[in-house]
Amino acid sequence: MADNASSQPSTGGEDLVEFYDIDSLNEKQSEKLKLLLDSLGEDRTIVKLSLIDTPNSAVGVIDIKKFRKKNLSSSRVTISAPLALRFLVARAFEVEDAAVMLREFCEWYDVEQPFNAVQLTRSLPGVVDRKEINWWPHRDRFGRPVVIAIGCRHFPNLDDWDAKVQHMYWGLETAHLLCGDGGQIFCICDAAELGFRNLEIEFLQHAIRTYMANYPERLGKCVVVNAAYIFHQGWRMVSGWLDDRTRSKIEVVDDNGYSVIRRYMEDMYIPKRYGGSCEDDILDVPKGEEETDTSWFSSFW
């Protein structure tokens, strides 16, 4: 691990990928961040959605119901230092490369306005066996919001591309609301339902490219659980689309993942289905139930 990065505490004898924040930067890195911000100019702003009384990053319970009821507001804001730092880290502290990436992000963000997706419905057509992506009400050991993604069986030919893109934006923008400009998420990705029928390569490529270009360093750690043979075959291809730093944050296991997840989450907060003792299992949504609030959206592989 780099000696100039913020070393998050180890929980199982294994270091996390280095995490950079404003306070952990050395003098040279701080100067590069200042140069990056100065190079953008005063007019480098984006319209962002903000949550009044944003939940803090302390380890503990996230009141999802309360979170849903908060007032959301949008405004044009200047690119913050924590946001710029994520792009700088993604470009290995090369200021010119980070500046190009950040300018392209600003242009993309103003055109796409992905924050609008936060207020859209979560249901999509073509779903056979409805599974979900859920923002878990408990954070991990490092105070990061936890998202649990479960694959769903569906008919790709009945899906609306624009609707799926909006759902992707919803997840990424919700991460911003919970993490702030500089925070990261912890993800449990359940591949038990993954199969050739719902492996949508074109959309997966689009999602990965969108994430890497516009939401760099948002992922802190991802544990893929219940990875069957088909996932391992697909992973060989998908992993090649990721940059080295992102790929190093993803760990794939064949079982329920408890031995890995427990390094990042307290046992009392890990769902029983993944070996923990947490009784909260709001992932069990009755089939056919119409769910439109903002804690859910369908997951398409």
Backbone torsions as a table, in degrees:
resi	resn	phi	psi	omega
1	MET	NA	139.8	-179.1
2	ALA	-63.3	139.6	-176.3
3	ASP	-76.3	-6.4	-179.2
4	ASN	-107.3	11.7	177.6
5	ALA	-102.2	161.9	176.2
6	SER	-76.6	116.6	-177.9
7	SER	-89.5	105.7	177.1
8	GLN	-71.6	148.7	-174.4
9	PRO	-61.2	137.7	177.5
10	SER	-80.5	140.5	-177.7
11	THR	-116.9	-3.9	-178.8
12	GLY	-155.3	29.3	178.8
13	GLY	79.7	7.4	-178.3
14	GLU	-125.5	124.6	-179.0
15	ASP	-75.5	147.2	173.2
16	LEU	-80.6	162.5	170.2
17	VAL	-58.7	137.9	-175.5
18	GLU	-54.5	139.9	-179.9
19	PHE	-118.0	127.0	-178.2
20	TYR	-103.6	133.4	169.1
21	ASP	-132.9	171.2	-173.2
22	ILE	-56.6	-42.0	-175.1
23	ASP	-72.9	-19.3	-175.3
24	SER	-93.3	-6.0	-175.4
25	LEU	-71.9	141.9	174.2
26	ASN	-82.0	178.8	-173.6
27	GLU	-61.2	-41.8	-178.4
28	LYS	-66.7	-42.0	179.9
29	GLN	-67.7	-38.5	177.8
30	SER	-62.6	-39.4	178.8
31	GLU	-65.3	-39.3	178.9
32	LYS	-66.3	-36.6	177.5
33	LEU	-65.5	-40.9	177.9
34	LYS	-63.6	-42.5	178.2
35	LEU	-61.8	-39.8	179.1
36	LEU	-62.8	-47.6	-179.3
37	LEU	-64.3	-40.9	179.7
38	ASP	-65.0	-36.0	-177.3
39	SER	-68.6	-22.4	-178.9
40	LEU	-74.8	-26.9	-179.0
41	GLY	82.3	167.2	-176.1
42	GLU	-71.6	-18.4	-175.6
43	ASP	-91.1	5.3	-179.1
44	ARG	-83.2	91.6	-179.4
45	THR	-130.7	160.8	174.8
46	ILE	-137.9	157.6	173.4
47	VAL	-86.3	123.7	-178.3
48	LYS	-125.8	148.6	175.0
49	LEU	-88.5	135.6	179.1
50	SER	-127.3	154.2	-179.0
51	LEU	-110.1	122.1	178.4
52	ILE	-65.2	131.7	-178.2
53	ASP	59.8	56.3	-179.2
54	THR	-58.5	136.0	178.5
55	PRO	-57.4	141.2	179.8
56	ASN	-77.1	175.7	-173.7
57	SER	-95.7	12.5	-178.6
58	ALA	-67.6	148.2	176.0
59	VAL	-63.2	133.9	180.0
60	GLY	150.3	-160.6	-173.4
61	VAL	-85.1	136.9	170.5
62	ILE	-99.8	120.7	-180.0
63	ASP	-81.9	90.8	-175.2
64	ILE	-61.9	-40.4	-179.7
65	LYS	-62.5	-42.2	178.5
66	LYS	-66.8	-38.2	179.8
67	PHE	-60.1	-41.0	-178.7
68	ARG	-64.1	-31.1	-173.8
69	LYS	-85.9	-6.1	-179.2
70	LYS	-68.4	151.5	177.0
71	ASN	-78.7	131.8	177.4
72	LEU	-101.1	137.8	178.8
73	SER	-134.7	149.4	178.5
74	SER	-119.6	146.6	179.1
75	SER	-159.3	159.3	177.3
76	ARG	-85.1	123.7	-175.6
77	VAL	-128.4	156.9	175.7
78	THR	-76.8	143.5	176.7
79	ILE	-56.3	123.9	-177.8
80	SER	-83.6	162.7	178.0
81	ALA	-62.3	-44.7	178.2
82	PRO	-60.9	-37.2	178.2
83	LEU	-68.0	-45.8	179.1
84	ALA	-62.6	-35.3	-179.3
85	LEU	-61.9	-37.6	178.7
86	ARG	-59.6	-39.8	178.7
87	PHE	-71.8	-35.6	179.1
88	LEU	-66.2	-42.3	177.1
89	VAL	-63.8	-40.8	-179.5
90	ALA	-63.2	-24.0	178.2
91	ARG	-108.9	28.2	173.1
92	ALA	52.9	37.9	176.9
93	PHE	63.1	25.1	171.7
94	GLU	-88.9	107.7	-170.6
95	VAL	-60.7	-46.8	-177.1
96	GLU	-63.3	-42.9	179.5
97	ASP	-65.1	-41.3	179.8
98	ALA	-66.0	-36.8	179.8
99	ALA	-64.5	-42.3	177.6
100	VAL	-62.7	-45.1	-179.4
101	MET	-63.0	-41.2	-177.4
102	LEU	-71.8	-37.5	176.3
103	ARG	-64.6	-42.0	178.1
104	GLU	-63.8	-36.6	176.9
105	PHE	-63.4	-45.1	-179.0
106	CYS	-59.7	-43.2	179.7
107	GLU	-65.2	-45.1	179.8
108	TRP	-63.1	-42.5	-176.0
109	TYR	-65.3	-40.4	179.9
110	ASP	-69.9	-31.8	179.6
111	VAL	-78.0	-48.5	-175.6
112	GLU	-77.9	-32.8	-176.8
113	GLN	46.0	58.9	-175.9
114	PRO	-62.7	-20.1	-178.8
115	PHE	-64.2	-22.7	178.7
116	ASN	-64.3	-23.2	-177.3
117	ALA	-68.6	-19.8	-178.2
118	VAL	-60.0	-29.4	-174.8
119	GLN	-98.6	10.0	-179.6
120	LEU	-88.3	164.0	175.0
121	THR	-67.3	154.9	-176.1
122	ARG	-97.4	-8.8	-174.5
123	SER	-85.9	144.6	178.7
124	LEU	-127.8	154.4	178.5
125	PRO	-75.6	158.7	172.0
126	GLY	87.8	3.9	-177.4
127	VAL	-80.0	132.1	179.6
128	VAL	-97.8	-56.5	-179.0
129	ASP	-119.6	99.6	-167.2
130	ARG	-71.7	115.7	171.8
131	LYS	-120.4	170.3	-169.1
132	GLU	-139.6	165.9	162.4
133	ILE	-102.9	130.1	-175.0
134	ASN	-130.0	134.6	170.8
135	TRP	-82.0	107.9	-176.9
136	TRP	-64.1	142.4	-176.0
137	PRO	-76.6	3.7	179.7
138	HIS	-123.2	142.1	177.6
139	ARG	-88.4	168.4	178.0
140	ASP	-85.4	-174.5	-175.6
141	ARG	-62.7	-20.3	-176.2
142	PHE	-104.7	12.4	177.9
143	GLY	81.8	9.6	-178.0
144	ARG	-85.4	140.5	173.3
145	PRO	-59.8	147.9	-177.7
146	VAL	-113.4	127.8	174.8
147	VAL	-114.2	135.1	177.9
148	ILE	-114.3	116.9	-177.2
149	ALA	-108.9	126.3	-179.8
150	ILE	-123.6	131.1	-179.7
151	GLY	-65.5	156.9	177.3
152	CYS	-132.8	147.9	173.9
153	ARG	-82.2	133.8	-177.7
154	HIS	-158.2	175.0	177.9
155	PHE	-104.1	101.9	-177.4
156	PRO	-55.1	-33.5	-177.1
157	ASN	-71.3	-12.9	178.2
158	LEU	-97.8	-5.2	-176.1
159	ASP	-79.1	146.5	175.2
160	ASP	-95.7	119.6	-175.3
161	TRP	-58.4	-47.5	-178.4
162	ASP	-61.8	-37.0	178.9
163	ALA	-65.0	-40.4	179.1
164	LYS	-66.8	-37.6	177.7
165	VAL	-63.5	-43.3	178.9
166	GLN	-63.2	-36.6	177.6
167	HIS	-67.7	-36.9	175.4
168	MET	-62.8	-45.4	178.0
169	TYR	-59.9	-38.9	-179.8
170	TRP	-57.2	-47.0	-179.5
171	GLY	-63.9	-43.6	-177.9
172	LEU	-68.6	-38.4	-179.9
173	GLU	-75.1	-32.1	174.8
174	THR	-64.4	-36.2	176.1
175	ALA	-59.0	-39.7	178.4
176	HIS	-64.5	-42.5	-178.9
177	LEU	-61.6	-35.5	-177.9
178	LEU	-86.3	-26.5	-174.4
179	CYS	-103.1	-25.4	-170.1
180	GLY	82.3	-176.6	-175.1
181	ASP	-64.0	-32.9	-172.1
182	GLY	-110.0	-3.2	-174.7
183	GLY	-80.0	172.8	-178.9
184	GLN	-130.6	167.5	178.7
185	ILE	-117.7	159.1	171.2
186	PHE	-111.5	130.4	-173.7
187	CYS	-123.2	132.0	168.6
188	ILE	-106.7	119.6	-176.7
189	CYS	-113.4	112.1	-176.0
190	ASP	-93.3	113.8	-175.5
191	ALA	-99.1	15.1	-175.1
192	ALA	-59.2	-35.2	-176.0
193	GLU	-94.9	6.6	-177.2
194	LEU	-72.3	133.5	177.5
195	GLY	-151.4	173.0	179.8
196	PHE	-58.0	-34.2	-174.1
197	ARG	-65.2	-33.3	-178.0
198	ASN	-114.9	24.1	175.2
199	LEU	-94.9	95.7	-175.1
200	GLU	-95.1	95.8	-172.6
201	ILE	-63.5	-44.9	-176.7
202	GLU	-61.2	-46.0	-178.8
203	PHE	-70.4	-36.6	179.0
204	LEU	-61.8	-42.6	176.4
205	GLN	-60.7	-44.4	-180.0
206	HIS	-61.7	-42.6	-179.3
207	ALA	-64.2	-43.1	-179.4
208	ILE	-65.7	-43.4	179.0
209	ARG	-63.6	-40.0	178.4
210	THR	-62.9	-44.5	-179.6
211	TYR	-62.3	-51.0	-173.8
212	MET	-67.3	-32.6	-178.0
213	ALA	-81.5	-31.2	-169.9
214	ASN	-123.2	-13.1	179.5
215	TYR	-132.8	47.0	-177.2
216	PRO	-63.7	146.6	175.7
217	GLU	63.2	18.2	174.8
218	ARG	-78.9	-32.1	179.2
219	LEU	-82.0	125.9	175.1
220	GLY	-92.6	-44.5	-179.5
221	LYS	-159.7	141.2	174.7
222	CYS	-131.1	128.3	176.2
223	VAL	-113.4	114.7	177.3
224	VAL	-91.0	120.2	-176.4
225	VAL	-112.1	163.2	179.2
226	ASN	53.2	42.2	-177.6
227	ALA	-81.2	105.4	179.4
228	ALA	-82.1	-177.7	-176.8
229	TYR	-55.8	-43.1	-176.9
230	ILE	-61.7	-36.0	179.7
231	PHE	-66.4	-44.0	-179.1
232	HIS	-60.6	-36.2	177.8
233	GLN	-66.2	-44.6	179.4
234	GLY	-68.8	-34.3	-177.2
235	TRP	-63.5	-32.4	178.5
236	ARG	-58.9	-37.0	179.0
237	MET	-80.6	-48.9	-174.6
238	VAL	-62.8	-40.2	-177.2
239	SER	-61.3	-25.5	178.6
240	GLY	-71.5	-17.3	178.5
241	TRP	-84.9	-11.9	-176.4
242	LEU	-93.9	150.6	172.3
243	ASP	-74.9	162.0	-174.0
244	ASP	-58.3	-40.4	-176.4
245	ARG	-66.2	-44.1	178.4
246	THR	-66.1	-43.3	-179.4
247	ARG	-60.2	-35.7	-178.4
248	SER	-69.9	-14.4	179.9
249	LYS	-89.6	-5.1	-175.3
250	ILE	-106.8	126.4	-179.4
251	GLU	-120.9	128.5	-175.9
252	VAL	-111.0	128.1	178.5
253	VAL	-130.9	153.3	-176.9
254	ASP	-85.0	-21.7	-176.2
255	ASP	-99.3	-158.4	-176.9
256	ASN	-76.2	-2.3	170.8
257	GLY	82.6	5.8	-174.0
258	TYR	-57.0	-42.3	-176.4
259	SER	-62.0	-27.4	178.0
260	VAL	-89.8	-47.4	-176.4
261	ILE	-59.0	-36.6	-177.1
262	ARG	-64.6	-17.7	175.5
263	ARG	-72.5	-19.9	-174.4
264	TYR	-116.7	-16.5	-179.2
265	MET	-133.6	145.4	173.8
266	GLU	-66.3	143.8	-178.1
267	ASP	-54.8	-37.8	-177.1
268	MET	-66.9	-15.8	-179.9
269	TYR	-105.0	-4.8	-179.8
270	ILE	-86.0	128.8	179.6
271	PRO	-58.0	146.8	-179.5
272	LYS	-57.3	-34.3	-178.3
273	ARG	-63.9	-16.8	177.5
274	TYR	-112.4	22.2	172.5
275	GLY	94.4	-4.8	-178.8
276	GLY	-86.8	-168.7	-176.8
277	SER	-115.7	8.8	-177.7
278	CYS	-75.2	125.6	-179.7
279	GLU	-78.1	-22.7	179.1
280	ASP	-61.1	116.9	178.2
281	ASP	-140.6	63.0	-177.0
282	ILE	-75.8	8.4	175.3
283	LEU	-74.2	-19.5	-178.1
284	ASP	-81.7	83.1	177.6
285	VAL	-93.5	125.6	180.0
286	PRO	-54.8	137.9	179.4
287	LYS	-61.3	136.6	177.7
288	GLY	86.3	-9.1	-179.5
289	GLU	-73.4	132.8	179.1
290	GLU	-84.1	115.3	-179.2
291	GLU	-118.3	118.9	-175.5
292	THR	-121.7	-0.6	-178.8
293	ASP	-78.5	171.5	-166.5
294	THR	-86.9	19.5	175.2
295	SER	-98.1	-3.0	-175.0
296	TRP	-131.2	148.3	158.3
297	PHE	-159.0	151.6	-173.6
298	SER	-66.2	144.0	-178.9
299	SER	-106.2	124.3	-179.4
300	PHE	-118.7	126.2	-178.4
301	TRP	-94.4	NA	NA
